[in-house]
């Protein structure tokens, strides 16, 4: 099953993908666009998983990309629910997700000592 990226309305057709200028019946958004493509990925060159694809200025507009494949609902849901690669590592580094005070104790100690730094600096240059 395929749905519109904009409103989520189902696209019912016997075809495998929409025509280039076909629009959603629910909201009027173009269906043959980067936002409905299975290869659309933020962070990749030209926001596309396939290298060296044609530059598309507006990812919501219709385009003539030969690589277009309509993204299925299941794939879209998997991507929306799946954490990104670095999320777990970043959370561990920042101490998020753990309620133990040990995870932030080093930061608290550093913050506590940073208040003394100006005094110690001034002590170095006293006459």
Secondary structure, DSSP 8 states (H G I E B T S, - for coil): -EE-TTT--EE--SSSS--TT-B-TTT--BSSSGGGBTTB-TTSGGGBSSTT----S-TTS----TT--B-BHHHHHHHHHS--TTHHHHHHHHTTT---THHHHHHHHHHHHHTTHHHHHHHHT--
